[in-house]
Amino acid sequence: MRHKLIAIAATIAMTACDGAPPNEKILTGLCTDLFDGDAQLIKVLVSDINLTVPEFCGCYAKTILADPEKTALHKDAVNAIVEVRKAEGLGAEQAASKVEDMIKNGEIDTFNAEQLDSTGDDFQDIGEAFEDTGSCPAT
């Protein structure tokens, strides 16, 4: 029994030391998945904002983590968009529209259309901050 407890404690300690906190990793991963394969969004990052997806998504996660209410909302809303993107092969904008339809149809009730729009606004605000200042608003 003691050996099991030591093994569990070691696993927890190793997991805790593995980079960013869990919510930061989750948000960064969701953001990356949102951009993955969406040439239009990536073009905006590269040409308009002069960032890579990892740079933007790292900043996005740090910025959203500053507000616990936004953190939970973004985890739910962005995950829903990513799931629709993957299931239907849509771009991010089309997937967001589909998620909005799902809200209207009662298929999604963990957030509303206004909250979904606010997540899009947050992405835009972060991009505009980079464009205006050249740095992440969370720093």
N, C-alpha and C positions, 0 to 999 in steps of 0.2 A: 504494500500500500504506500509506504513511504517513497519508494522508487517511482511510483506512478505520479505522486504529488510533485516530486522533483522534476520529472519529465514535463508535466503540465506547466509548472512554473517556468521552466526553461523555454518552452514553446511560447508562452505568453511574453516573456522578456524579449525573445528574439523577434516576435511579431511587432512588439511595441517599438523596437529600434529600427524597423524596416521603413525608413523614410518618413514621409509626410503623415500627419494624423489621418485617421480613416475618412472623415468627411472631406478633407482636402483631396485625398486620392479619389474618392467617389466623384466629386464635382469635376475634377480635372479629367477623369475618365469619361464622364458623361459629355463634357464639352468636346473632348477629342472625338468621341463617337458621333456627336452631332455634326462635326465638320468632315468626318471621314468620307472621302469620295464625293463631296459636294463642291465641284469645281467653282461654282459661282461664289460661295462663301469664302473659299480659300483665296480666290482672286481678290476679293475685297480686302482680306487680311494682308496679302502680299503687296498689292499695288497701292491701295489707299492708306493702309496703316503701317505697312512695312514691318510686319511681324510674321513669325512662323506660328503654326497651330499650337505647338507646345508652349511657346512664349505667351500667346494670348490666353490659352486655357489655364496655365499656371496663375496668371494674374486674375483671371475670372474667378477661380476657386478662392483665392485669398480675399478678393473683394467681397464675394458673396458670404464668405464665412464671418465677415465682420457683423453681419446681422442674422441672428439665429432664426428669425421668422423667414427670412429669404432663403436660408440654407435648406430648411425643410421643404419649402415651396419649390425651389429649383431642383432638388433631388426628385421630387414627384413629377413636376412638369417636364423637365428636360428628359427624364427617363421615359415618359410617355411618348414624347416626340421621337426619341431614339428608337424605341420599340416599333413605332409605326414606320419609321424610315427603313429599318431592317426588314420588317415583315412585308412591306409593299414596294420596296425599292424606290422610294421617293426622295426628293431633295428635302432639306430642312424646312424650307418655307411651305412646301406642299404638305409635309408631315404635320407641321404646326396647324395648318388649316384643317386637316383631317382630325387632329386632336380637338380642335374647337368644335367641329361637328359632333364628335363623340361626347363632348360636354353637353351640347344642346340636346342630344338624344338620350342623355342620362346614363351613358356607358361609363363615363368618368364623373365621379362626384367628390374626389379628394381636393379639387381646386376648381375655380370657376373661370369663365372666359376672361374676365378682367385680370385675374391673377396670372393667367397664361400670357396675356398681353404684357403684363408688368415684367415677366421674365425676359421677353423680347426686348423691352425697353432697357433692362439692365445690361444685356449684351451690347446693345447700341451705345449706351452711356459709357461703358468700358472702352469700346472702340473709339468713341469720340474723345475721351480723355487721353488715350494714347496719341490720337491724331493731333490734339491741341498741345499737349505737354511733352509728348515723347516718352512718357513713363506711365507705369501702372498706378491707377488711383489708390490702390491699397498700400503703396509704399510711401 
